Every structure is written in structure tokens, then in C-alpha cells.
């Protein structure tokens, strides 16, 4: 049980409604309901009277609420006192690849800012390769990228593996296969790959995925960035494979079709200096877990400490 679980519970009690509590907490109602159910399961008690309108606590729930309020109050007081005592000008610089802005990274960074208001957080877009060099030179403190590049000076944490989809114009035969396609269905098609930045990059990763399936695309064209690739697809010029989270990029007459091969995934890594003992790094890592909780993404919790394998600790799972 963590303090955020107490905050969720107190909000539901005070609002007497899961819907109003979710609005107050700026989260969706289903994840909030799951967190309360998990809390009841951990405590082994029922906290709310089922079917009551407005929502009412059980006697045990009322007792738990009273003490939860006290605990949260004490926690806020301790946090405020500690900040006054130890407040210094601290900053964290985060490198990221641009495609992650279409996924969960903005929510993670926003939550990190909200929870650490006195921290100066800087964001810098750069490739995964550039992130590794920037980490070793001290220009950034943490990186979010997609490539599996090993370096003894850098710790790499696998956050999750994101499914790939193929973008197609609505008139293209591939666009009619809404149930999904296989990589083998794409090799004879004209495909746009991105970016044109120095390799290795996402196009390198994609070609490696094809190669792992003993496939070689026959008609590839590299373009500068994902938006340009998708714009050309929307013009009926060909196809483009992208991470599933980027399907929020919308053009008229553009469809996104799942790729069904098990290996058609793009991993997302968090990287940091191998000997970094920073508390801020752990706090950022905790924000990843909190967003996963709210999104219902299963994971195995890992504590970001120096006694772990610095190369490849798996946190999230495929989804």
C-alpha cells in the first residue's frame, strides 16, 4: 500500500462518487475503481457499502478513512519540512526520441513535474545514440529511447515493448485487412522508412525485425521524419510501419492496421549512468509505475538501485 492509494481512497470518500473523484484526480474512472478494488483486496475488507447512493463507507471503511487522512496530512507536513530544510537548486535533463511523445512519455513527465515542483526539468530531443554520449558527458541525466545499444557506462531498463502497425491509404488493399497483416505481406510494397538521421535509428530497428523473420523489403524509401512518411502514405504513395502509439497522428484517408507477427514490436528503454545514485532518478522511475497503474499495464516492480544488473532489467511487458 502506497500513499497514492490512500489519496485515491480519500478522494472517493469525500466526493461520495467514483466519477467525481476521478475528475478531481484527473484520471479515468476505470483505473481508479481498479485501484480501490486492489486496496480492498490488500486489506481484506470491504471499504464501501455496495449499491449505496450517494456512496457510503462501511464501518471499517470509515475507520480507515479517518486514519488515512491523518497519514496523508503527516506525509505532507514531513515533505514540506524536508523541502524547507534541504531545498537546493536541482535540475534533471531528460533526453528523448520524438516518437515517444505520441505515447505515455508526456503523461510521465507531467506527473514528474507535478510531484517535484521545485525540480528544474529540461527536455531535449535526441536520438538514442546521441543520448548515450550525452549521458557519459553529463549533458543529460536520463534518456528515453527505442534502440538496444549496450555500453558499460550506461544502465538500460526495458520499460515495455510497443506493438507496430502499418499505415495505409484507405484505397490500398492492405487497409481493408482490419484484422491485421503479417510482415511478409509488406515486403513487395513501396514503404517509407524514417528517420534519415545517422544510423542506427528506427529504420535500422525495423529492417532488423524483417531480417529476424527472414524477410527483406524490396522497395524502401527513407524520409526525414514520421510526419512526412505518414503524409506521403495519406497521399497514396505507399505504406509506413510505425509504433502503435503514433496512430494518434491523423491524416484524411489514413488507416492503421495491426501487424500480427509476435516479434513486430519496438522496445522502449530508460537509460541512465550506471553509477547514478540520484534520488530524482528513482522518483522519475516511480512516475513510470504510476502511469502504468492508471493505464492498467502489468509490470514487475524493479527498484532502481546500484546492486542490479546495469544492462537490461525488464519492467513492463508486451501489450
N, C-alpha and C positions, 0 to 999 in steps of 0.2 A: 504494500500500500504506500502510495506517494502523496505528497501534498496536493498535487493537481487533482487526484481522485477526491480528496476532501473538498477542494474548491468546486468540482462538478456537483458533488452531493449537496453542499450548502446552497448552491445556486438553484438547484431543483426544489429544495425545501422552501427557500424564500420566495421563489416565483410561483410555487404550487403548480408548476406545469413544466413538462419536459420541453415543450415547444418554446415557451417564453425563456426558459433557462438557456436553451441552445442559442436563441437570438442574443441574449445577454453575453454569452461566452464567445459569440461569433464563430460557432461551429454548427455542423449539421445535426439534426435530431437523432438519426440512427446511431452514429458513433457515440453520442452522449448516452443514449439508452444502453448501449453495449458496455460502456464503462461502469455505469451504475449496476448493471447485472453482474459484471465481474467483481465489483466491490462487495455485493451481497454474497456472491459465491465464496469470496475470500473470508468474509466474516462468518459465514454460515448462518446468517439471519436474514429475515425479510425487513427491509427498511421502510417500505411504503405499503399502505393499505391498497390492495388491488381493487380497481374499479371506483375508487373514491373520487368525487368531483366537488370542489377542487381537490387536488392531490393532497393526501394527508399521510403523515408518518405513523408507523407503528410505535408502541411504547419504546421498543428497543431503538427504533429509528430516531425518536425524539431525544433519547439519552445520547445517542451517537452524535446527533446534530449539535447539542449543547457543547460537547467536548471538542468536536471538530472546529467550531467557531473559535474556541479558546486556543486550540493548537495553531490555527491559521493566524490569529492575532499575535500570538507569541512569535511565530515564524517571521512575520512581517517586521515586528519590533527588533528581533535579532538581526535581520537582514539590514534594516535601516541603521542600526548602531554600528554594525560591522563596516558598512559603506562609509559612515562618517569617520570611523577610525582609520580605515585603510584605503580611502579613496585617493587614487593617483590617476594621472593621465595615461590610460591604457588604450591600446588600439589593436585591432585584428584586421589584417588584409587578406581577402579571400579571392583566389583565382578561380575562374570557372570557364567551361566551354559554353558557347552561346546556346546550343540546342537544349541545355538543361533549364533554360528559362521557361520552356514550354511545359515542364514537368512540375515536380514538387519543390524545387530549389527556392523559388520566390517565397513560398509559404514558410520554409525552414528559416530563411534569412529574416523574414518579417518577424517571426516568433522570436528569433535570437535577439533582434533589436528591442522588441517589447520587453523581454525578460532581462536584458542587460542595457538599460537606458544610458548608463554612464560610460559605456564602451564605445569607442570611436571605430566604427565598422566601415571598411573600404572594400569595394568590389572592383575587380579588374578582369576583363575578358581576355583569355589567352588559351592557347592550345594546351593539351595535356603535356606535350613535350616541353613547352615553354614553362609550364607550371613546375616541373621537376627542377629545372635550372633556377627558377625564381625562388623556390624553396631553399635550395642549397646556398643561394646568395643572400637570403634573408629579405628578399623583396616582397614576398608573401608569406603568410603563416600557415595557410591551409589551402588545398586545391580540390576542386570537384571536376572530374573528367571521365572519359569513356574508354581510354586505352590502357591495356595491361602492360605497363613498362616498369621493369624492375630496376631498382637502384639501392645499394646497401645503405645509403644515407637517408633513404625515404621510406616511411611506413605507408603501406597501401591497404585500405579497408574496402572490401567489396560491400557496397550498400544494398544493391539489388541488381537484377537483370531485367531489362525492359524489352518487351516484345517488339518486333519490327513489323511494319505494314508497308504495303506498296500503294503509291498514289497513281491514279489513272483518270483520264478524262472519261466522262460518263458515256461517251460513244465508243470507248475502247472495249473489246470483248472481255478483257480482264475485269473491268468494272462491273460486269454482270455476275461475277462469281462471288457473291456476297458472303458465302460460307467460308471463303478463303482460298488461297492458292499456295503452291509449293515453289521453292526456289527454281526447280527445274522448269517451271512454266515460264520463267522470265528470261532465260539465257539467250533466246533468239530475238528478244525485244530490244528496241532502242531505249537505253536507260541513261538518265542523268545522274551523275555522282558528284558529291561535294565533300569538302571544300577544295580549293586549289592551293591551300596553304601547304608549307613543307611537310613531307611525309615523315613518320606515319601519322595518319589522320583518320577520319571516319570512313573515307572511301577505301583506305587500306584495310580497315577492320572489315568492311563489307566484302571486299574481294577475298579476304581470308575465310570468311564464312562460306562463301561459294566454294572455295577450294577444299574446305573441310568436307563438303558434300560431293567432292569430285566433279565440280561444275566450273565452267569458265564462260562468263558473259561475253558475247561476241560483238556487241555494238554499244560501247560505253562512251560517254561524253562528260568530261569534268567541267563543272561550273563553279563560280566563286563561292556561293552560299546557298543555304537551303531554300530561302525565299525565291531566289532566281530559278532554282531547279523546279520548284512547285509551280511557279508562274509559267514556265515552259510546258509543264505537264498540262496545266489548265488550258494552254493554247493548242493542245492536241499533238504536241511534238514528240511525246514518248512517255516513259514511266520513270518513277523515282522511288527508291526504298528509303524510309525514314523511321526513326524511333516512334513508337505509338503515341507518346505524349505530344508530339508535334502535329498531331491531327487537328489541333486547335487552330492551325493556320488554314484559313478558309479562302478559297477562290471559287467563283462560279463554275459549275460543271466539273467539279473535282471530287472524286470518290477515294476513300481509303479502304483497302482490302487487307484482312489479316494474312500473314504468312504463317503457314501451318507447321513447317519444319521445327522440331524441338530446339535445334541449335540456332534458330533465327532470332537471336537476342543481342542486345547491346548492353554490356555491363556498365554500371555507374560506380565510380570509385571516389572515396575521400582519401586524400594524401596529406601527410604532414612530415616534418623532420623526424627521423627515427628516435632522437633523444629529446624531443619536445615534452617537457613536464607541465606545460601551461594548463591552468585550471580553465581558462577560456576555451581551450580546445575541447575539453570534456563537456563544458556547457553547450557548445555548438553541437557536439555529438548527441547530447541528451535531447536537443531540439529535433534531431532527425527521428529519434524514437517517438517523441510526442506526436509528430506529424504522421508517422506510421500508425500509431494507435488510433488517431482520429480518422485515418483513411481505411482502417481495418486491414492493414498489410501485416501478415505474420512475420515474425523475426525471432532470432535467438539473441538475447541481450548480451552485449560484449562491453566490458569496461575498458576504456581507452587508457591503458597503463603501460609502463615500460617493460613489464615482465611478460608481455605477449609476443608472439611471433610478429616481427615487424613487416612481413612481406605481404601476407594475403589472408586476413581474418574475415570470414564471411559473416555478414549481419543479416541482410534481407534475403528474401527468397524470390524465385521467379513468380511473375504474375502477369 
